[in-house]
Amino acid sequence: MTPEVTVRGLLTAVDWYADGTARRVAVLTPDEREYEVEPGEMCRKLLLHLRGEVILRGTVHSTGDRQALRVTSFRVLPDEV
């Protein structure tokens, strides 16, 4: 069984529909790692928080040269002023 990890970072769009609407997201961490969120319910929920800082919990899977994150839970961090 793959252990769960916690990842903190900024949500960004990585794939779009033809009309320019975001369809997939990734989290960019302070140490410059990028984890693409696997498609599904959690990805759809995270689309509402683009450019926000989040803490994600889930399992990481390598897909070629990319790291995919199957999110089991997340928390949106408050904006800092």
C-alpha positions as CSV (number, residue, x, y, z in Angstrom):
1,M,0.0,0.0,0.0
2,T,1.3,3.5,-0.9
3,P,1.6,5.7,2.1
4,E,-0.3,9.0,2.3
5,V,1.7,12.2,2.0
6,T,0.8,15.8,2.8
7,V,1.7,18.5,0.2
8,R,1.5,22.2,0.7
9,G,1.6,24.7,-2.2
10,L,-0.2,26.9,-4.8
11,L,-2.9,25.5,-7.1
12,T,-2.5,26.2,-10.7
13,A,-4.3,25.1,-13.9
14,V,-2.5,22.6,-16.1
15,D,-5.1,21.7,-18.7
16,W,-8.0,23.7,-20.2
17,Y,-11.2,23.1,-22.3
18,A,-11.5,24.7,-25.7
19,D,-13.3,27.7,-24.2
20,G,-10.4,28.4,-21.9
21,T,-12.0,27.0,-18.7
22,A,-9.6,25.1,-16.5
23,R,-10.2,21.4,-16.3
24,R,-7.1,20.0,-14.4
25,V,-5.0,21.4,-11.6
26,A,-1.6,20.8,-10.1
27,V,0.0,22.0,-6.8
28,L,3.3,23.8,-7.0
29,T,5.4,23.4,-3.8
30,P,7.9,25.9,-2.4
31,D,10.7,23.5,-3.3
32,E,9.6,23.7,-7.0
33,R,7.9,20.2,-7.1
34,E,4.7,19.9,-9.2
35,Y,2.0,17.3,-8.4
36,E,-0.8,17.0,-10.9
37,V,-4.1,16.2,-9.2
38,E,-5.7,13.1,-10.6
39,P,-9.1,13.7,-12.3
40,G,-12.2,13.1,-10.3
41,E,-14.3,14.7,-7.6
42,M,-11.4,16.2,-5.6
43,C,-10.0,17.8,-8.8
44,R,-13.4,19.4,-9.6
45,K,-13.6,20.8,-6.0
46,L,-10.1,22.1,-6.2
47,L,-10.8,24.0,-9.4
48,L,-12.8,26.4,-7.3
49,H,-9.6,27.4,-5.5
50,L,-7.2,28.2,-8.4
51,R,-4.3,30.4,-7.4
52,G,-5.0,29.6,-3.7
53,E,-2.6,28.1,-1.2
54,V,-3.7,24.6,-0.1
55,I,-2.7,21.6,1.9
56,L,-3.5,18.4,0.2
57,R,-3.4,14.8,1.6
58,G,-3.2,11.8,-0.6
59,T,-1.0,9.2,-2.4
60,V,1.6,10.0,-5.0
61,H,2.0,8.0,-8.2
62,S,4.6,8.4,-10.9
63,T,3.3,8.7,-14.4
64,G,6.3,8.9,-16.6
65,D,8.2,12.0,-15.7
66,R,5.3,13.5,-13.7
67,Q,4.0,13.1,-10.2
68,A,0.3,12.5,-9.9
69,L,-1.5,13.0,-6.6
70,R,-4.7,11.1,-5.7
71,V,-6.2,13.6,-3.2
72,T,-8.1,12.2,-0.3
73,S,-8.6,15.5,1.6
74,F,-7.6,19.1,1.3
75,R,-7.7,22.4,3.2
76,V,-7.6,25.9,1.7
77,L,-5.3,28.2,3.6
78,P,-6.5,31.8,4.3
79,D,-5.0,34.6,2.1
80,E,-2.2,36.4,3.8
81,V,-2.3,40.2,3.8
